[in-house]
Protein backbone atom coordinates (compact mmCIF):
# COMPACT_ATOMS: atom_id res chain seq x y z
CA UNK A 1 0.00 0.00 0.00
CA UNK A 2 1.45 3.31 -1.11
CA UNK A 3 0.69 6.56 0.65
CA UNK A 4 1.12 9.80 -1.27
CA UNK A 5 1.34 13.29 0.18
CA UNK A 6 1.34 16.37 -2.03
CA UNK A 7 2.79 19.71 -1.04
CA UNK A 8 3.75 23.02 -2.60
CA UNK A 9 0.37 24.40 -3.51
CA UNK A 10 -0.74 27.89 -2.63
CA UNK A 11 -1.93 31.26 -3.85
CA UNK A 12 0.10 32.87 -6.63
CA UNK A 13 -0.38 35.57 -9.23
CA UNK A 14 -0.76 35.05 -12.95
CA UNK A 15 2.62 34.50 -14.55
CA UNK A 16 4.18 33.00 -11.43
CA UNK A 17 5.66 29.54 -11.04
CA UNK A 18 5.10 26.78 -8.51
CA UNK A 19 6.69 23.42 -7.92
CA UNK A 20 4.50 20.72 -6.48
CA UNK A 21 5.99 17.74 -4.69
CA UNK A 22 4.50 14.36 -3.94
CA UNK A 23 6.29 12.13 -1.48
CA UNK A 24 5.53 8.42 -1.41
CA UNK A 25 5.81 5.98 1.47
CA UNK A 26 4.82 2.43 2.23
CA UNK A 27 5.98 0.92 -1.03
CA UNK A 28 8.89 0.71 -3.43
CA UNK A 29 8.55 4.02 -5.22
CA UNK A 30 10.77 3.01 -8.14
CA UNK A 31 8.30 0.26 -9.09
CA UNK A 32 5.54 2.73 -9.93
CA UNK A 33 4.91 5.12 -12.73
CA UNK A 34 3.48 8.39 -11.47
CA UNK A 35 0.98 10.92 -12.67
CA UNK A 36 -0.36 14.37 -11.87
CA UNK A 37 -4.01 15.31 -12.27
CA UNK A 38 -6.13 18.29 -11.31
CA UNK A 39 -9.78 18.86 -10.54
CA UNK A 40 -12.05 21.85 -10.41
CA UNK A 41 -15.25 21.55 -8.32
CA UNK A 42 -18.07 20.12 -10.38
CA UNK A 43 -15.78 18.82 -13.11
CA UNK A 44 -13.94 15.60 -13.81
CA UNK A 45 -10.37 15.02 -12.75
CA UNK A 46 -8.08 15.93 -15.65
CA UNK A 47 -4.77 14.37 -16.59
CA UNK A 48 -1.76 16.68 -16.63
CA UNK A 49 1.45 14.69 -16.82
CA UNK A 50 2.89 11.25 -16.20
CA UNK A 51 6.32 9.70 -15.90
CA UNK A 52 7.54 6.13 -16.01
CA UNK A 53 9.42 4.57 -13.15
CA UNK A 54 12.86 5.22 -14.61
CA UNK A 55 11.94 8.62 -16.09
CA UNK A 56 12.50 7.39 -19.64
CA UNK A 57 8.90 8.14 -20.71
CA UNK A 58 6.81 11.21 -20.02
CA UNK A 59 3.37 12.24 -21.25
CA UNK A 60 1.69 15.62 -21.03
CA UNK A 61 -1.76 16.99 -21.60
CA UNK A 62 -1.52 19.19 -24.65
CA UNK A 63 -2.61 22.39 -22.94
CA UNK A 64 0.21 22.24 -20.38
CA UNK A 65 2.99 21.00 -22.62
CA UNK A 66 5.84 23.50 -22.52
CA UNK A 67 4.61 25.07 -19.28
CA UNK A 68 4.57 22.09 -16.91
CA UNK A 69 7.39 19.60 -16.36
CA UNK A 70 7.15 16.34 -14.48
CA UNK A 71 10.21 14.78 -12.90
CA UNK A 72 11.04 12.33 -10.15
CA UNK A 73 13.80 11.49 -7.72
CA UNK A 74 13.59 7.82 -6.82
CA UNK A 75 16.19 8.24 -4.08
CA UNK A 76 13.83 10.69 -2.37
CA UNK A 77 10.62 8.80 -3.21
CA UNK A 78 9.29 12.02 -4.69
CA UNK A 79 7.69 13.15 -7.92
CA UNK A 80 7.54 16.81 -8.88
CA UNK A 81 5.46 19.03 -11.10
CA UNK A 82 7.12 22.27 -12.10
CA UNK A 83 4.47 24.73 -13.28
CA UNK A 84 5.43 27.93 -15.08
CA UNK A 85 3.46 30.83 -16.53
CA UNK A 86 0.46 30.03 -14.38
CA UNK A 87 -2.88 31.57 -15.26
CA UNK A 88 -6.24 31.67 -13.45
CA UNK A 89 -7.48 28.68 -15.48
CA UNK A 90 -4.85 26.58 -13.67
CA UNK A 91 -6.71 27.06 -10.38
CA UNK A 92 -7.65 23.61 -9.10
CA UNK A 93 -6.84 20.91 -6.60
CA UNK A 94 -3.79 19.02 -7.83
CA UNK A 95 -3.37 15.30 -7.16
CA UNK A 96 -0.52 12.88 -7.65
CA UNK A 97 -1.15 9.21 -8.28
CA UNK A 98 0.79 5.95 -8.53
CA UNK A 99 0.34 3.30 -11.21
CA UNK A 100 1.50 -0.28 -10.63
CA UNK A 101 2.51 -0.49 -14.30
CA UNK A 102 5.94 1.04 -13.96
CA UNK A 103 6.40 1.60 -17.68
CA UNK A 104 2.97 3.07 -18.48
CA UNK A 105 3.07 6.85 -17.95
CA UNK A 106 -0.66 6.53 -18.48
CA UNK A 107 -3.03 9.41 -19.17
CA UNK A 108 -6.04 7.54 -17.74
CA UNK A 109 -6.98 8.12 -14.11
CA UNK A 110 -8.48 4.64 -13.88
CA UNK A 111 -4.99 3.15 -14.35
CA UNK A 112 -3.79 4.65 -11.08
CA UNK A 113 -4.28 2.64 -7.90
CA UNK A 114 -3.11 5.14 -5.31
CA UNK A 115 -3.90 8.82 -4.87
CA UNK A 116 -2.81 11.64 -2.63
CA UNK A 117 -5.18 13.94 -0.79
CA UNK A 118 -4.55 16.85 -3.13
CA UNK A 119 -3.08 20.31 -2.79
CA UNK A 120 -4.88 23.52 -3.73
CA UNK A 121 -3.39 25.83 -6.32
CA UNK A 122 -5.04 29.21 -6.74
CA UNK A 123 -3.88 31.66 -9.40
CA UNK A 124 -5.13 35.22 -9.15
CA UNK A 125 -5.35 37.54 -12.13
N, C-alpha and C positions, 0 to 999 in steps of 0.2 A: 504494500500500500504506500503510495507516494503522497506526501503532503506538499503543497505549493503555497508560497506566500509572496504576494506581489508587494512592491513598494516603489516609491518615486513619483507617485501622482501628486497633483496639486493644482493650484490656480495660477495660470500664466496668461500673458498677453499675446495677442496675435503676432506671429513672427518669431516667437520665442522657441526654445528647444527644451525638451525633457528627455531624461533617460529612465525608463522603467526597468526594474529588476524583478526577477522571480527566482527565489531560492527554493530548492527542492530538498526534502529529507525523507527518510524512511524507505528509500529504494536506491538502486544503482542508477544514478542520473545518466550516465553515459550509455545506458541501454535504451533510452527513450529519445524519440524525436519530440520536438517541442513546438508549440504554436502560440501565437498571440491573437486574441479576438477582442472585439469591443461591442458594447451594447448600449443603446439609447433606450430609455423607458418607452414601452409600448411597441418596440421594434425587435426584430430578430437579432441574434448575436451574429456579428459579421466577422469573417476571417480577415486578418491583416497580414500575417507573415508566419512562416514556418521554417524550421531548420532541422536537418537530419542530425543523428547522434554525433557524427564526426565532423559536422559543419560543412560537408562536401556539397550538400544540396540545400538551396534556399528557394522559397516561393513567396511571392508578394501579391497582395491584392493590387490591381492595376492603379487604383486611385492614390495609393501611398508609395508606389514604386518611385525611387529617387528622393523621397523625403524621409522614409522610415528605413531603418536598418536593424535586422535581427542578428544577434551573435550569441555565443555561449562560451562559458568557461567551465569545462567539465571538472577541473580541479577544485573549483569553488561551488560546484553544483548549482550553477546560476545561469539563467538565460536573460538576455537584455533586449530591450527595444529602444533604440535611439530614434527620437522623433524630432525632426527639424521643421522649420517654417510652419508652425502650428497655426491653425485657423479655427474659428468658432465651430465649424462643422466637425472638428475632431473631438469636441466635448462628448464624453461618454464614460462608462465604467470599462476599464481595460482588464482583461483576464488572460492569464497564461494557462496552458494546458499541456499535458503529457500524453504521448501516443506510444503504445507498446511496440508498434512497428518502427524500429529505430531508423529505418531508411526512408520512411514515407514522406516527411515534410508535407503532410496532407493539408488540403484547404478545407476539408469537411469537418465540422465540429463533432459529428457523430463518430469520428475515428479516434477521438481523444477520450481516454478513460478517466483521467484525473484533471481536476480544475482547482484553481485558486479561488479566493474569496472576492477578488477584484480590487482595483484601486481607481479612484475617481480622478479623471483629468477634466479640468474646466479651462476653456480658452476664452478669454474676454476680448471683445473687439475694441 
